[in-house]
Amino acid sequence: MLEHIGENINENFHLKSHKMNDNDYNKALSCKHLHVIKYAFAELTDSTFANIFLVSVSLNMIGNSI
């Protein structure tokens, strides 16, 4: 292999690397991305429900004390 270095010095070659489509990597990346979105949505839903519940309990306590 090393003995053939320099033989084809005038041969044209491409400096750009070939891009490969790695479907498994893309699927894993999209699953991870979807997991992050689902987690953020779950956190938002949880905090929204907790805040609404606390406001409702507070208003009920104020209403019942009057």
C-alpha positions as CSV (number, residue, x, y, z in Angstrom):
1,M,0.0,0.0,0.0
2,L,2.7,2.5,0.9
3,E,4.8,1.6,-2.1
4,H,2.2,3.1,-4.4
5,I,2.3,6.6,-2.9
6,G,3.0,9.3,-5.5
7,E,2.4,7.1,-8.6
8,N,-0.9,8.8,-9.6
9,I,0.2,12.4,-8.7
10,N,-1.8,13.9,-11.6
11,E,-4.9,12.1,-10.7
12,N,-7.9,14.3,-9.8
13,F,-9.4,13.7,-6.5
14,H,-12.2,15.3,-4.5
15,L,-11.5,17.1,-1.3
16,K,-15.1,17.0,-0.2
17,S,-16.0,14.1,2.0
18,H,-19.0,11.9,1.0
19,K,-22.0,12.5,3.2
20,M,-23.6,9.3,4.5
21,N,-27.2,9.0,5.4
22,D,-27.3,7.4,8.8
23,N,-31.0,6.6,9.3
24,D,-30.5,5.0,12.7
25,Y,-28.7,8.1,14.0
26,N,-31.4,10.3,12.6
27,K,-34.1,8.2,14.2
28,A,-32.4,8.3,17.6
29,L,-31.8,12.0,17.4
30,S,-35.5,12.7,16.5
31,C,-36.6,10.4,19.3
32,K,-34.4,12.3,21.7
33,H,-35.7,15.6,20.4
34,L,-39.3,14.5,20.7
35,H,-38.5,13.3,24.3
36,V,-37.2,16.7,25.2
37,I,-40.3,18.3,23.7
38,K,-42.6,15.9,25.5
39,Y,-40.8,16.5,28.8
40,A,-41.0,20.3,28.4
41,F,-44.8,20.0,27.6
42,A,-45.3,17.7,30.6
43,E,-43.5,20.2,32.9
44,L,-45.6,23.1,31.5
45,T,-48.8,21.2,32.0
46,D,-47.9,20.2,35.5
47,S,-46.9,23.7,36.6
48,T,-50.0,25.2,35.0
49,F,-52.3,22.7,36.7
50,A,-50.6,23.2,40.0
51,N,-50.9,27.0,39.8
52,I,-54.6,26.8,38.8
53,F,-55.2,24.3,41.6
54,L,-53.6,26.6,44.2
55,V,-55.5,29.6,43.0
56,S,-58.8,27.6,43.2
57,V,-58.0,26.4,46.7
58,S,-57.1,29.9,47.8
59,L,-60.3,31.4,46.4
60,N,-62.4,28.6,48.0
61,M,-60.8,29.2,51.4
62,I,-61.4,33.0,51.1
63,G,-65.0,32.3,49.9
64,N,-65.7,29.9,52.7
65,S,-64.3,32.1,55.4
66,I,-66.6,35.0,54.5
